[in-house]
Amino acid sequence: MATEARGIQPRLTAFDTTMVVVSLVIGIGIFRAPQVVATAAGSTTVFFAAWTLGGLVSLIGALTFAEIGSRVPRAGGYYRVVADCYHPALAFMLNWAQAIMQGAGAAGVAFIGAEYLVPLLFSPGARTAASVPITALALMLVLLALNCLGIRAGARTQNVLSLAKIAMILGLAAAAFWPGVGAAAAGPARAAPLPGSPWAALWAASIAVFYTYGGYQNTMNLGGDVREAQKNLPRAVTAGMAIVVALYLLINLAYQRILGTAGIAGSTLVAAELARAIFGPVGENVVCLAIFLSAAGFVNATILQVPRSYYAMAEDHTLPAAFLRVDPHSQVQAFGLVFFGATMLLPAFLLGSFEKLLNYVMFTDSLTLVVVASTVFVLRRRAAADDEARPYRMPGYPVLPAIFALCLLGVSLHVLLAQPRLALAGGAVLLAGYPLFLLARRLVRAT
């Protein structure tokens, strides 16, 4: 295969890849989004219905991308499959928009993580306005340096950070249900007025839920790095998402038991509020440290996978050949890492509030997911003759991937109607990729 011939060799195990999936999905969202979901849901029933619906749809998405990944187990598979099934221009546009959002998004998560670490590192008198930016910059540089040591070093870092996330969520949930720990005082079932009807509330609440469950699809970019990818990539994606869905439902049950739905709606950082309610100020500090580690895990997982999409774009001559350079021993894509590192340095200027970021990301991200997910129909048709030799075929085809695509189209439509300016801004970024594609290809061919 062209990928292997150029130097990328599989080094990641199924466990490594599963941990990448977990960290790509569990970032800061589960510690921030429940407040948005509870406010939109307006009731305990709708709150849990939204998390359950989002989990089911995301599991369907995981199955869909597991099959796509097993059929296109190549570096930068998220780009490669669209280029092969449709056109390199469309693939470039989608990945251009993803690169803009993922670089800024990773930096934004680093800044949020730094906000929770700074109070633990510096006394109130020692903090300055530069404390958070410097801490965030240090986090990004350390993670970039670790990934420069090699794909295995990055994977080992990822495993530690992912396991820390899982332990934190399990620990908080266990503490909330520990005998003798008081539940939230009985209060009104509704956290906020329902926007029209329970069905409208469910859909509005699901937007933030889908955002919180997103990220697993980017594991496709590591297809060339996974050992026995046709077998292990589907296993990792489905196992990783099963872990995430179980953890999300468990921690939300803990939030609701201790804080109540109205309490969740009133808590910007729900995990810290939960820890404070159970353990007091010391517990809050521990959770703040854990949230920082969770943020670090997300940033590291993003650093691992995004440069591989640059590799695939360079294979199609839409990026310079420098992005194809891979160290044969460490599997480090040095130029790609440096380039992605540069895209993480302007987050404070690119990101607004969490809610605005959520709507901006969800419009373009949902449309991108629909396009990439639809390639499963093209791949099935092309490979009909040798499907028996394939190690993985998703169940429920073609109904389940069609349901997944329709749900994501509904998300984009909701954002377009609710936040037209943000949706149009996201659409403009996506469309700007086409002239950039033509320019990039012309420049590369001229060299």
N, C-alpha and C positions, 0 to 999 in steps of 0.2 A: 504494500500500500504506500502511496506517496508520503503519507505522514511519517511512517517509520523510516523510509528511505532518507528523509531529510534530517533525521537525528533524534526525534522524540521516541523514547523507548518506555514501555509500560513498567512503572515502579510501584503503583498504588495497589494495595490489597482491597478486597471487598469491605473490610472493616474500615480502612482509611477513608474510602469513598463514602461509606455510610455516615461517618463522622463529619465529612464535608457537607453532605446533605443536611444534617442536623444543624450545623452552624450557619449554612446559607439561609436556612429558614428561621431559626431562632436567633434573632438579633436583639434589637431593643423593642420590637413591636409588641411582644407579649407582656411587657412591663409598662406599656403606654397605651396600646390600642384598646384594652378592656374598658377604659373610661369612655372612649369614643363610642364603642359598641353599646355600652350600657345606656349612655345618653340617647343614642338613636333608637335603641330597642324600646325603652320605656317600661319594660316589665321583665321579671325574672324568666318567664316562659320564653319570651321572644329572644332574650339574651342568650339562653342556652340553645335555642333553636338555631340562632345565627351561627354559633360556634360549631354545632353539629352539621349544619348544612355546608358550611365552609370546609369542614374536615372531609365530608363525603365527596364534595366536588374536587377538592385537592387530591384526594386519593385516586379519583378517576384520572385526574391530570397526571399523577405520578405513574399510573399504569400506562397511560398514553405515551409519556416521555420515556418510560422504560423500554417500550417497544421501539420507539424511534432511535433511542440511544444504542440499542442492541443491533439495529440495522445499519447505523452510521457511527461505529465506534472509532471516531477520529478526533484528533485535536481540533478544538474550535468547532465541534459538531453543531452547536447552536447556529453558527453561520453556514457551515458546510451543507447542512440538509436543505436549507432554503435555497441556497445557490444551485444545488443539484436538482431540486424538484421544480423550482420556478425560474429564478434568474438571479445572477450575482448582484444586479443593481438593487433588487428588493432586499436581498440578504444584507447588503452594505447599509441600506437605509435603516433596517431594523437594528443592526449591530451598532451603527453610529449613534442612534438614539439610546440604546442600552449602555454604550460606553459613557455617554454624557451623564446619564442618570446613575450608573453604578459607581463611577469615580466620585461624583459629588455625594452620592448616598453613603458610600463607605466613609468618606471624610466626615460627613455629618454625624454618623454613628460614632466615629472616634471622638468627636467633640462632645457628644452627649455622654459617652463613657467617661471622658475626662472630667466633666462637671461633677460626677459622683465620686471620682477618685481624689480630686483636689482637696475637699474638706478633710480627708483622711491623711493627706500628706503635709498640709500646711495649716498652721494655726490661723485664726481669723486675722491677726495682725500681720502675718507674713504673706497673705494672699494679695495679689495685684490683679489688674485687669488682664495681664498677660499670662496668668497662671494656667488657665484652661487652654488657650491656644498652644502654649509651650508643651503642656502635658500631652495634648492630642498629637502634636507634631512628633514628640518623642515616641509615642505609641506607634505611629505610622512608620517612622524610620526604623524602629526596632524590628517590626514585623517584616518590612521590606528587606532588612539585612538578613533576617533568619531565612527568608525565602531565597535570597541570593546564595545561601550556602547549599541549596539543592532542594529538589522536590521532596526528598525523604525528610529533610529537616523541617520543611514547611508542613508536611503531613504529620510529623510527630508533634509539632506545636499545635496543630489543629486537633489532634486526638485529645491532648491534655485539656485544651480550652473547651472542647465539646463535652467531654466527660464532666468538667466542672459545671457547665450549664445544666446538664441532666441532674447532677447531684444537688445543685441549688434548688431546682424546681421540685424535685422529689422531697428534699428536706423541708421546704416551706409547706408543701402540701401535707406531709406527715405531721408537722407541728400543728397545723390548723385543725387536724382531726384527732390530735392526741387527747386521750381522756383527761378531762378536767379543764381543757382550754375552752373558754367561753365563746359561744357563738354570738353573732350580731344580735342586738336587741330587735325585737319584732318591730317592724315599721311598715310603711306603705309598700305594696307590691310594685307600684310603678315608680320608676326613677325620673321620668319626664313624660310629658304628654305625648301620646302616640301620634305620629304624623299622618293622620288620615285614617289608617286602618292597620290592624296587626300585620297584614301582608306587606303594606308599604313600609312599616317599621322594620320588618324582617329584612327586606331588601336593602334599606338604608343602612342597617346595622351590618349587613354582610359585606359591604364595601371594605370596611376596616378589617374584617375577618379575612377576606381574600388577600389583602395586603400582608397581613401577619403570617399567612400560610405560604406566601410566595417565596421563590428563590430556588426551589429544588430543580427547576428546569435547566439552570445554568451548569449543573453537574455534567451535562452533555459536552461542555467545552473541555473536560478532562478525559474524553473518550480514548485518546491516544496514550494517556498515562496510566490507565487501569489495566491490570493483568487480566487476561481472559475476559475482555470487556463485554463480549456478546453475552456472557453468562453473569459476570459479576456486576456490571452496571445496572441491569434491571433489578437484581437483588438489592443493591445498595439504595437505589432510589425508592423502591417500595418499602424496604425495611426502615430507611431513614424517615419517610413520611409517616409510617405507622407509629414510630416512636414519637414524632412531633405531635400528631393528633392526640395520642394518649396523654402526653404531658400537658398539652394545652387544655384539654377537658379537665384534667386533674387539678391544675393550678386555678382554673376558673371556678371550680367547685370550692376550692379553698378560699378564694377571694370572696365568693358569695356567702360562705358560711360565717366568716369573721366580720366582713364589712357590710354585707347586704348589697342588693343591687343599687340602692340609692347611694350607699357609701362608695361603691365602685365608680358611679357616675361623678361623684364629687372628688375623686382622688386622681390627680394628674399622674403620679407615679404609684401605681397600685401595689406593687411588690414591696416597696419601702414602707407604705402605710400598713400593709399586712404584717411585716416584720416588727414594726413599731408596736402594733396592737398586741402581738404575741410576746415579744421579747423585750420591748422597751428600746431605749436609744442604742444600746449595744447591738441588738439585733438589727436595727436599721443600718448601722455602720457596716455590719457583715454583709448585708444584702447589697449595699451600695458598692462594696468591693466586688461582689459576685456579678453585679450588673456591668461593672467595668470589664470584667473578664469575658462576659457574654458579648459585649461590644467588640472586644479584641478578637474574639473568635469569628465574628461576622466579617470584620475587616480582613483578617487573615484568609478566610475562605474566599473572599472576593479577590484578594491578591493572587491566590492560587489559580483561579480559573479564568479571569478576564484576559490575561496576556495570550492564552491559547486561542482566543477568538481572533486576536490580531494575527496570529500565525496563519490561521485559515484564510484570512483576508489577504495576507501577503502571498499565499499560494495562488490566489486568483488574480494576482498582479493589481490589486487595488490599494495595497500599502507597499512601502519600500521593502527591498529584500532584507534589510537589517532586522526586520521582525521575524525572519526565518532562522536566524542564528540561534542555535541551541547547543549548550555545552554537552558533549557526549558523555561525560562522567556524572555531572551533577544534574543534568537535564534542565539547567537554568536558562531561561530565555531573557538574558540580561537587558537587551534593548527594550523589550516589551515591558519588563518590570519597571525600568526607569521611566518609560513613557506613561505607564499607568500611575506610577508614583506622582508624576507631575499633575495628572488629572485629579489627584486628591488634595491639592494644596489650596484650592479656592472654595471650600465648602461654605464658609461663612457668608460668602457673597452670592452663592447660588441657591441656598436653602432658606425658606421662610419658616412658618410655623409647621408643626407636625401635621396638622389637618391639611394645610395647603400642599405640603410635600406628598401626602398620601393621595390626594386627588390628582395632582400632576402626574405622579408615577403610575397610578392605576389606569388612567386613560390610555396612555401609550403602551404600558406593559401588558394590559389585557389584549389590546389589538395585536401586539407582537406574539403573545401566547397563542392566540387564535390561528395566526398564520403558520407558526411553527407546528402547532398541534395538527393542523390540517394536512401536513405532509405525511402523516401516517396512512392516509387514504391513497396518496400517490405511491408510497413505498409498498403498500400491500398489493396494489395493482401491478406494479413492476415486478415484484418478487413472487407473484402467484405460482409460478412454475416450480420454484425451489423452496417454498415455505416449509416443507417437511424437514429441511436441513437447518432451519432457524431454531435457536435455543429458546426463544421467548416470543409468545404471541399473547397480547392482552385479551382478557376475557371480555365478553359483552360487545365486541366489535360488530358493527359500526355504531351501535346505539350509544354506548357510553362516551366515546370521543365526540360524538355529535352533541350530546348533552353538555359536555364540558365546554365546547366552543360556544354554544348558545348562552350558557351562564356568563361567560366572559364578555360576550357581546352585550349582554344586559348590563354588566358592570360599566362598560365604556359608555353606553347610552345614558345610564343614570348620572355619571359624572358630567357628560356633555350637557345634560339638562340642568343639573344642580350647580355646576361650576363651569359655565361655557368659556370663560376667559382662560382658565387653567387648562381646560381640554384643548382649546385652540392653540395655546402656547405649546403644549406637548405635541400636537399635530404638526405645528410649524417646524419644530425640531426634527421630527420624523421626515418631513418633506424636504428639509434642507439637505438631507443626506444624498438626494439624487444628483444635484449639480456637483456636490463634493465627490461623488462616485466617478462622474465623468472627468472631473479635473484630476483626481488621484490616478485614474487609469491612464490618462494622457501623459501625466508627469512620469509615472513609472515606466511606461513604454518608451519615453524619450530618453531615459537614462540607460 
